[in-house]
Amino acid sequence: MNDQYIQMCCNIFSDYQKAKESRGYLDFDDLLDRFGNILSRKPELRKAVTRLFDEVLVDEMQDTNPLQFIILRHFSDEGVRLFCVGDPAQSIYRFRGAEFEHVYRFSELFERSLTLPLSINYRSYQEVLDLANWLIDRSPLDYANRLIADRGDCGNLPMLVDFDSTQDEAAWIAERILERKECDIACRDIMVLVRTGFDAKHIEAEFIQQQIPYRFIGGTALTKTAHVRDVLSLLRVIRNAQDDLAWMRYLKLWPRIGEKTAEKVINAFYEEAAKQPGGILEDKFGNNHAVVSAYKETFDERTSTKNCVSSAVECLTPILRERYDRWNYRSQDLRLLVTVADRYKAISDFIDAFTLEPMTSTEIEKMEVDDAVTLITVHSAKGTEAPICFVANAKPGTYPHIRSYGNIQSEEEERRVLYVALTRAKNELFITRSTNYRSGFYVANEPTEGEEYFLAAVPNRLVTKESHGWSAYDGNDLCKLQDIY
């Protein structure tokens, strides 16, 4: 994040604060801040308020922020007993203001406190917990709590599976899910965890192709993103010249083509039915207009699904780049469309797969039987569980995430993120990764303060390893790289 962007965010926040004050509004943080301040300034009021409570129960103590902690400190100082439940190994919301130290140093912050470790785990089998314990034991921090499964052993180790590509990885995950379905295991008993929303894209594409119902929690579904729908609108009019909704979306992408102009063009398609849409577009806009060339070039590639999709993406990229922010991320979605298009024999099949969308979470909630795979980011998954869990895209650069490099606190929070992901599994745990990390992401990033990759040296006694075209990565190889620039 550069200085200009930081300054812009500061200016926006300042304007937001002024707008609140001018209208007499308070947001939730304002309520906490003002309550904490008034307790500090008015001792008699503080005594009167705290006297109303003998005890205060605080759940998820590791997620408390400084404002909340100040309030709790006031209550404790006035003799109110605090009963706090928290797990330092699950402190993963630093980006939201949560303070890890509140639970990690609890006995120091509250000197008269008594700590009761909760080591018995009622969710997972011991094999899953052994891997999670190993991960957290490698931390320079002392979590002083090893989980023991009330359920005991199941006899099956978690699997660590390597692939040549994210496409192969996604296909393997989908195949395992379909196998479970054939064994009468419900989709709702399966969870796929990803570090970021983008990590879910290849898996979404595979689920769509394999017709696996899913709900995506923690990001925007691939088929719902505006830029993807824009590309699909061009592909839809290539397939069906009478798709009025697609024409309206496609035409309005272009500068100086508004709704009225688009309506006139669409009406001309019916009034001049004997004429091809490309010819009508030429009459309306001229041969050199991009709206014409994009349509004609993509139309000419309609017999090849991949070429057709590639042409649509290439032709629309200039206008979409100007239209949307965060283009680096959005362009990766479009490259994914081109990649997965190769799996479809006809452009109609591709369009149907991506426009006849899989069930959304809202639709699932309306069903009597909620039978869909949960595709979820790890930060959205805390507090959830599933009998079968896939921790996908667990490659170097993801755990720890490259954005955390060079800051030991951030790197160790990334360890806790992975720990949370692993401990969602009740019965079966699969960890998958691919070689796509070989993209030079280490350039322009700080070296790590701690471990470069948390899963670089998982002992064979803890996992069953399987390779599909890739030998496991050795994190120490990075030490041999030199910056020649």
C-alpha positions as CSV (number, residue, x, y, z in Angstrom):
1,M,0.0,0.0,0.0
2,N,1.6,3.2,-1.1
3,D,1.6,6.6,0.7
4,Q,-0.9,8.1,-1.8
5,Y,-3.4,5.3,-1.1
6,I,-2.9,5.6,2.7
7,Q,-3.5,9.4,2.5
8,M,-6.6,8.8,0.5
9,C,-7.9,6.4,3.1
10,C,-7.1,8.9,5.9
11,N,-9.0,11.7,4.0
12,I,-12.0,9.4,3.5
13,F,-12.1,8.5,7.2
14,S,-11.7,12.2,8.2
15,D,-14.7,13.1,6.0
16,Y,-16.7,10.2,7.4
17,Q,-16.0,11.4,11.0
18,K,-17.1,15.0,10.0
19,A,-20.3,13.7,8.3
20,K,-21.2,11.7,11.4
21,E,-20.7,14.7,13.8
22,S,-22.7,17.0,11.6
23,R,-25.6,14.6,11.6
24,G,-25.3,13.5,15.2
25,Y,-24.7,9.9,14.3
26,L,-22.6,7.4,16.2
27,D,-21.3,4.1,14.9
28,F,-20.6,1.0,17.0
29,D,-16.9,2.0,17.7
30,D,-18.1,5.4,18.8
31,L,-20.4,3.8,21.3
32,L,-17.5,1.8,22.8
33,D,-15.1,4.8,22.7
34,R,-17.5,7.1,24.4
35,F,-18.5,4.6,27.0
36,G,-14.8,3.8,27.8
37,N,-14.0,7.5,28.0
38,I,-16.9,8.4,30.3
39,L,-16.0,5.5,32.6
40,S,-12.4,6.9,32.8
41,R,-13.5,10.5,33.4
42,K,-16.3,9.9,36.0
43,P,-15.3,7.6,38.8
44,E,-18.7,7.8,40.5
45,L,-20.5,6.9,37.4
46,R,-18.0,4.0,36.8
47,K,-18.8,2.7,40.3
48,A,-22.5,3.0,39.7
49,V,-22.4,1.1,36.4
50,T,-20.0,-1.6,37.5
51,R,-22.0,-2.2,40.7
52,L,-24.8,-3.6,38.6
53,F,-22.7,-6.6,37.7
54,D,-21.1,-9.3,39.8
55,E,-19.5,-11.1,36.9
56,V,-19.0,-10.5,33.2
57,L,-18.7,-13.4,30.7
58,V,-16.5,-12.7,27.7
59,D,-16.5,-15.2,24.9
60,E,-13.8,-15.2,22.1
61,M,-11.4,-13.1,24.2
62,Q,-8.7,-13.3,21.6
63,D,-10.9,-11.2,19.3
64,T,-11.3,-8.2,21.6
65,N,-10.0,-4.9,20.4
66,P,-8.4,-2.1,22.6
67,L,-11.7,-0.2,23.0
68,Q,-13.4,-3.3,24.4
69,F,-10.4,-4.1,26.6
70,I,-10.4,-0.7,28.2
71,I,-14.1,-1.3,29.2
72,L,-13.3,-4.7,30.6
73,R,-10.3,-3.2,32.5
74,H,-12.6,-0.7,34.2
75,F,-15.0,-3.4,35.3
76,S,-12.2,-5.6,36.6
77,D,-10.6,-2.6,38.5
78,E,-14.0,-2.1,40.3
79,G,-14.1,-5.7,41.5
80,V,-16.3,-7.2,38.9
81,R,-15.2,-10.8,38.2
82,L,-14.3,-11.5,34.6
83,F,-14.9,-15.0,33.1
84,C,-13.1,-15.0,29.8
85,V,-12.9,-17.8,27.3
86,G,-10.4,-17.6,24.5
87,D,-7.8,-19.4,22.5
88,P,-4.6,-17.5,21.6
89,A,-4.0,-20.0,18.8
90,Q,-7.2,-18.8,17.1
91,S,-6.4,-15.1,17.2
92,I,-6.6,-14.2,13.4
93,Y,-8.5,-10.9,13.3
94,R,-5.7,-8.4,13.7
95,F,-6.8,-6.6,10.6
96,R,-10.1,-5.8,12.4
97,G,-8.3,-4.5,15.5
98,A,-8.2,-7.6,17.6
99,E,-5.3,-7.7,20.0
100,F,-3.5,-11.0,20.4
101,E,-1.8,-9.9,23.6
102,H,-5.2,-9.7,25.4
103,V,-5.5,-13.5,25.7
104,Y,-1.8,-14.5,25.2
105,R,-0.7,-12.3,28.2
106,F,-4.0,-12.6,30.1
107,S,-2.4,-13.7,33.4
108,E,0.0,-10.8,33.3
109,L,-2.7,-8.2,32.4
110,F,-5.0,-9.5,35.1
111,E,-2.5,-10.6,37.9
112,R,-5.1,-12.2,40.2
113,S,-6.5,-14.4,37.5
114,L,-6.7,-18.1,37.3
115,T,-6.1,-19.9,34.0
116,L,-7.9,-23.2,33.3
117,P,-6.5,-24.8,30.1
118,L,-9.1,-26.5,27.9
119,S,-7.2,-29.2,26.2
120,I,-9.9,-31.8,25.5
121,N,-11.2,-31.4,21.9
122,Y,-14.6,-32.9,21.2
123,R,-14.6,-32.1,17.4
124,S,-11.7,-33.9,15.7
125,Y,-9.9,-37.2,15.7
126,Q,-6.4,-37.2,17.2
127,E,-4.7,-37.5,13.8
128,V,-6.0,-34.1,12.9
129,L,-5.0,-32.6,16.2
130,D,-1.5,-34.1,16.0
131,L,-0.9,-32.1,12.8
132,A,-2.4,-28.9,14.3
133,N,-0.3,-29.4,17.5
134,W,2.9,-29.9,15.4
135,L,2.2,-26.7,13.5
136,I,1.7,-24.6,16.7
137,D,4.6,-26.2,18.5
138,R,7.0,-24.9,15.8
139,S,6.0,-21.3,16.7
140,P,8.5,-19.2,18.7
141,L,5.5,-18.3,20.9
142,D,4.5,-20.5,23.7
143,Y,0.9,-21.5,23.4
144,A,1.2,-24.0,26.2
145,N,-1.8,-26.0,25.2
146,R,-1.8,-29.3,23.3
147,L,-5.2,-30.6,22.1
148,I,-6.3,-34.1,23.0
149,A,-9.1,-35.7,21.2
150,D,-12.0,-37.0,23.3
151,R,-12.9,-39.2,20.2
152,G,-9.4,-40.8,20.2
153,D,-7.8,-42.1,17.0
154,C,-9.5,-42.9,13.7
155,G,-6.6,-44.8,12.1
156,N,-6.4,-42.4,9.1
157,L,-3.8,-39.7,8.7
158,P,-4.5,-36.3,7.1
159,M,-3.4,-36.3,3.4
160,L,-1.0,-33.8,1.9
161,V,-1.4,-33.8,-1.9
162,D,0.7,-32.0,-4.5
163,F,-0.2,-31.1,-8.1
164,D,1.3,-29.5,-11.1
165,S,-1.4,-26.9,-11.5
166,T,-4.4,-25.3,-9.7
167,Q,-6.6,-26.8,-12.4
168,D,-5.4,-30.3,-11.5
169,E,-5.8,-29.5,-7.8
170,A,-9.4,-28.3,-8.3
171,A,-10.3,-31.3,-10.4
172,W,-9.0,-33.7,-7.8
173,I,-11.0,-32.0,-5.1
174,A,-14.1,-32.2,-7.2
175,E,-13.5,-35.9,-7.9
176,R,-13.1,-36.7,-4.2
177,I,-16.3,-34.9,-3.4
178,L,-18.2,-36.8,-6.2
179,E,-16.8,-40.1,-4.8
180,R,-18.1,-39.2,-1.3
181,K,-21.5,-38.4,-2.8
182,E,-21.6,-41.8,-4.4
183,C,-21.1,-43.2,-0.9
184,D,-24.2,-41.3,0.2
185,I,-22.2,-38.6,2.1
186,A,-24.1,-35.4,1.9
187,C,-22.5,-32.3,0.3
188,R,-23.3,-30.3,3.4
189,D,-20.8,-32.5,5.3
190,I,-17.9,-31.2,3.1
191,M,-16.1,-28.0,3.5
192,V,-13.4,-26.5,1.2
193,L,-11.3,-23.8,2.9
194,V,-9.2,-21.2,1.0
195,R,-7.0,-18.4,2.3
196,T,-8.4,-15.7,0.0
197,G,-11.5,-15.3,-2.2
198,F,-9.3,-15.5,-5.3
199,D,-8.0,-18.9,-4.2
200,A,-11.5,-20.2,-4.7
201,K,-11.9,-19.2,-8.3
202,H,-10.5,-22.4,-9.9
203,I,-12.5,-24.5,-7.5
204,E,-15.6,-22.6,-8.3
205,A,-15.0,-23.2,-12.0
206,E,-14.6,-26.9,-11.4
207,F,-17.7,-27.1,-9.3
208,I,-19.7,-25.4,-12.0
209,Q,-18.5,-27.8,-14.6
210,Q,-19.1,-30.9,-12.4
211,Q,-22.5,-29.5,-11.3
212,I,-21.5,-29.7,-7.6
213,P,-23.9,-27.5,-5.6
214,Y,-22.0,-25.1,-3.4
215,R,-22.2,-21.9,-1.4
216,F,-19.4,-19.5,-1.3
217,I,-18.8,-17.6,2.0
218,G,-16.2,-14.9,2.4
219,G,-16.1,-13.3,-1.1
220,T,-17.9,-12.7,-4.3
221,A,-18.7,-15.7,-6.4
222,L,-16.9,-15.9,-9.7
223,T,-20.2,-15.9,-11.7
224,K,-21.5,-12.8,-9.8
225,T,-18.5,-10.5,-10.6
226,A,-19.4,-7.7,-12.9
227,H,-16.4,-8.1,-15.2
228,V,-17.1,-11.8,-15.8
229,R,-20.8,-11.0,-16.5
230,D,-19.7,-8.4,-19.0
231,V,-17.6,-10.9,-20.9
232,L,-20.5,-13.4,-20.8
233,S,-22.8,-10.8,-22.3
234,L,-20.7,-10.7,-25.4
235,L,-20.5,-14.5,-25.6
236,R,-24.3,-14.7,-25.1
237,V,-25.1,-12.5,-28.1
238,I,-22.6,-14.5,-30.2
239,R,-24.7,-17.6,-29.4
240,N,-28.1,-16.0,-29.6
241,A,-28.7,-12.7,-31.4
242,Q,-32.1,-12.4,-29.8
243,D,-30.8,-12.3,-26.2
244,D,-32.0,-8.7,-25.5
245,L,-30.7,-8.6,-22.0
246,A,-27.2,-9.6,-23.0
247,W,-27.3,-7.0,-25.9
248,M,-28.3,-4.3,-23.5
249,R,-25.4,-5.1,-21.1
250,Y,-22.9,-5.5,-23.9
251,L,-23.8,-2.3,-25.7
252,K,-23.9,-0.1,-22.6
253,L,-20.3,-1.1,-21.8
254,W,-19.1,1.3,-24.4
255,P,-18.7,5.1,-24.0
256,R,-21.6,7.2,-25.3
257,I,-23.9,4.3,-25.8
258,G,-26.6,4.7,-23.2
259,E,-29.9,2.8,-22.6
260,K,-31.8,4.7,-25.3
261,T,-29.2,4.1,-28.0
262,A,-29.0,0.4,-27.0
263,E,-32.8,0.1,-27.3
264,K,-32.7,1.5,-30.8
265,V,-30.0,-1.0,-31.8
266,I,-31.9,-3.9,-30.3
267,N,-35.1,-2.8,-32.1
268,A,-33.2,-2.6,-35.4
269,F,-32.3,-6.3,-35.0
270,Y,-36.0,-7.2,-35.2
271,E,-36.9,-4.5,-37.8
272,E,-34.1,-5.7,-40.1
273,A,-34.3,-9.4,-39.2
274,A,-32.9,-10.4,-42.6
275,K,-29.6,-8.6,-41.9
276,Q,-26.8,-10.0,-39.7
277,P,-26.3,-8.2,-36.3
278,G,-22.7,-7.3,-37.3
279,G,-24.0,-5.4,-40.3
280,I,-26.6,-3.5,-38.2
281,L,-23.9,-2.6,-35.7
282,E,-21.7,-1.3,-38.7
283,D,-24.7,0.8,-39.9
284,K,-25.2,2.3,-36.5
285,F,-21.6,2.9,-35.3
286,G,-19.3,2.6,-38.3
287,N,-16.7,-0.1,-39.2
288,N,-14.0,1.3,-36.9
289,H,-16.0,1.4,-33.7
290,A,-14.8,-1.0,-31.0
291,V,-18.3,-2.3,-30.3
292,V,-18.4,-3.6,-33.9
293,S,-14.9,-5.1,-34.0
294,A,-15.2,-6.8,-30.7
295,Y,-18.5,-8.5,-31.8
296,K,-17.2,-9.5,-35.2
297,E,-13.8,-10.8,-34.0
298,T,-15.4,-12.9,-31.3
299,F,-18.2,-14.1,-33.7
300,D,-15.5,-15.3,-36.1
301,E,-14.0,-17.6,-33.4
302,R,-17.4,-19.1,-32.3
303,T,-16.5,-22.6,-33.5
304,S,-13.7,-22.9,-30.9
305,T,-14.8,-22.4,-27.3
306,K,-11.3,-21.4,-26.0
307,N,-10.6,-19.1,-29.0
308,C,-14.1,-17.5,-28.7
309,V,-13.7,-16.8,-25.0
310,S,-10.1,-15.6,-25.4
311,S,-11.3,-13.2,-28.2
312,A,-14.0,-11.8,-26.0
313,V,-11.6,-11.2,-23.1
314,E,-9.0,-9.6,-25.3
315,C,-11.5,-7.3,-27.1
316,L,-13.2,-6.2,-23.8
317,T,-10.1,-5.8,-21.7
318,P,-9.3,-2.2,-22.7
319,I,-12.8,-1.0,-21.8
320,L,-13.1,-3.1,-18.7
321,R,-9.7,-1.9,-17.4
322,E,-11.0,1.7,-17.5
323,R,-14.3,0.7,-16.0
324,Y,-13.2,-1.2,-12.9
325,D,-10.7,-0.8,-10.1
326,R,-8.3,-3.5,-8.9
327,W,-7.7,-4.6,-12.4
328,N,-4.8,-6.9,-11.5
329,Y,-7.2,-9.1,-9.6
330,R,-10.1,-8.9,-12.0
331,S,-7.9,-9.8,-15.0
332,Q,-6.9,-13.0,-13.3
333,D,-10.6,-14.0,-13.2
334,L,-10.8,-13.5,-17.0
335,R,-7.6,-15.5,-17.6
336,L,-9.3,-18.2,-15.6
337,L,-12.3,-18.1,-17.9
338,V,-10.0,-18.7,-20.9
339,T,-8.2,-21.6,-19.2
340,V,-11.4,-23.4,-18.2
341,A,-13.0,-22.8,-21.6
342,D,-10.7,-25.4,-23.1
343,R,-12.7,-28.0,-21.2
344,Y,-16.0,-27.3,-23.1
345,K,-16.7,-28.6,-26.5
346,A,-19.1,-25.9,-27.5
347,I,-19.5,-22.3,-26.6
348,S,-23.1,-23.0,-25.6
349,D,-22.0,-25.5,-23.0
350,F,-19.6,-22.9,-21.6
351,I,-22.2,-20.2,-21.4
352,D,-24.8,-22.5,-19.8
353,A,-22.3,-23.5,-17.2
354,F,-21.5,-19.9,-16.2
355,T,-24.9,-18.3,-16.6
356,L,-27.1,-21.1,-15.3
357,E,-25.5,-20.5,-11.9
358,P,-25.1,-23.0,-9.2
359,M,-27.3,-22.7,-6.1
360,T,-26.7,-19.6,-4.1
361,S,-26.6,-19.6,-0.3
362,T,-30.0,-17.8,-0.3
363,E,-31.5,-20.5,-2.5
364,I,-30.0,-23.2,-0.3
365,E,-31.5,-21.7,2.8
366,K,-35.0,-22.0,1.2
367,M,-34.5,-25.7,0.6
368,E,-35.8,-28.2,3.1
369,V,-32.5,-30.1,2.8
370,D,-29.4,-27.9,2.8
371,D,-27.2,-30.1,0.7
372,A,-24.3,-28.1,-0.8
373,V,-20.6,-28.0,-0.3
374,T,-19.3,-25.0,1.7
375,L,-16.6,-23.1,-0.1
376,I,-15.3,-20.7,2.5
377,T,-12.4,-18.4,3.4
378,V,-10.5,-19.3,6.6
379,H,-11.4,-16.0,8.2
380,S,-15.1,-16.7,7.7
381,A,-14.8,-20.3,8.9
382,K,-13.8,-19.8,12.6
383,G,-16.5,-21.4,14.7
384,T,-17.6,-23.8,11.9
385,E,-16.8,-27.4,11.4
386,A,-17.4,-30.3,8.9
387,P,-16.8,-34.0,8.8
388,I,-14.7,-33.7,5.7
389,C,-12.4,-30.7,5.1
390,F,-10.1,-29.7,2.2
391,V,-7.6,-27.0,2.9
392,A,-6.9,-25.9,-0.7
393,N,-4.1,-23.9,-2.3
394,A,-1.9,-24.4,0.8
395,K,1.2,-23.6,-1.2
396,P,4.3,-21.4,-0.4
397,G,3.3,-17.8,-0.4
398,T,0.0,-18.6,1.1
399,Y,0.9,-19.9,4.6
400,P,2.4,-17.5,5.6
401,H,0.9,-15.1,3.1
402,I,3.4,-13.0,1.2
403,R,1.9,-9.8,2.6
404,S,3.0,-10.8,6.1
405,Y,6.7,-11.3,5.1
406,G,9.1,-9.3,7.2
407,N,6.8,-8.8,10.2
408,I,7.0,-11.7,12.7
409,Q,3.7,-10.8,14.4
410,S,1.9,-11.0,11.0
411,E,3.7,-14.2,10.0
412,E,2.7,-15.8,13.3
413,E,-0.9,-14.7,12.8
414,E,-0.7,-16.5,9.5
415,R,0.4,-19.7,11.4
416,R,-2.8,-19.3,13.4
417,V,-4.8,-18.9,10.3
418,L,-3.6,-22.3,9.0
419,Y,-4.2,-23.7,12.5
420,V,-7.8,-22.6,12.4
421,A,-8.2,-24.1,8.9
422,L,-6.8,-27.5,10.0
423,T,-8.9,-27.7,13.1
424,R,-12.2,-27.3,11.2
425,A,-12.1,-31.0,10.2
426,K,-13.9,-33.6,12.3
427,N,-13.2,-36.8,10.5
428,E,-11.1,-36.4,7.3
429,L,-8.6,-33.7,6.4
430,F,-7.0,-33.1,2.9
431,I,-4.4,-30.4,2.3
432,T,-3.7,-29.6,-1.3
433,R,-1.2,-27.4,-3.0
434,S,0.2,-26.9,-6.5
435,T,3.4,-25.6,-8.2
436,N,1.8,-22.3,-9.4
437,Y,3.9,-20.6,-6.7
438,R,6.8,-20.6,-9.2
439,S,5.9,-17.1,-10.4
440,G,8.5,-14.9,-8.8
441,F,6.3,-13.6,-6.0
442,Y,9.4,-13.4,-3.7
443,V,10.7,-10.5,-5.8
444,A,9.9,-7.1,-4.2
445,N,8.8,-8.7,-0.9
446,E,10.6,-8.7,2.4
447,P,12.3,-11.9,3.4
448,T,10.4,-13.7,6.2
449,E,11.4,-13.2,9.9
450,G,10.4,-16.7,10.7
451,E,9.5,-19.8,8.6
452,E,9.3,-19.3,4.9
453,Y,6.6,-22.0,4.5
454,F,4.8,-23.7,7.4
455,L,4.3,-27.0,5.6
456,A,7.8,-27.4,4.2
457,A,8.8,-30.1,6.6
458,V,5.7,-32.0,7.7
459,P,6.9,-35.3,9.3
460,N,5.8,-38.4,7.5
461,R,4.3,-39.8,10.7
462,L,1.7,-37.0,10.6
463,V,0.4,-37.1,7.1
464,T,0.0,-39.4,4.1
465,K,1.8,-37.7,1.2
466,E,0.6,-38.1,-2.4
467,S,2.1,-36.4,-5.5
468,H,0.4,-35.9,-8.9
469,G,3.3,-34.8,-11.1
470,W,5.2,-32.7,-8.5
471,S,7.8,-33.5,-5.9
472,A,7.3,-31.7,-2.6
473,Y,8.7,-28.3,-2.2
474,D,11.9,-27.7,-0.1
475,G,11.6,-24.2,1.4
476,N,15.4,-24.2,2.0
477,D,15.9,-23.8,-1.8
478,L,15.0,-20.1,-1.5
479,C,18.1,-19.5,0.6
480,K,20.1,-20.2,-2.5
481,L,18.5,-17.4,-4.5
482,Q,20.4,-14.2,-5.0
483,D,19.2,-10.7,-6.0
484,I,21.4,-10.0,-9.0
485,Y,19.7,-6.6,-9.5
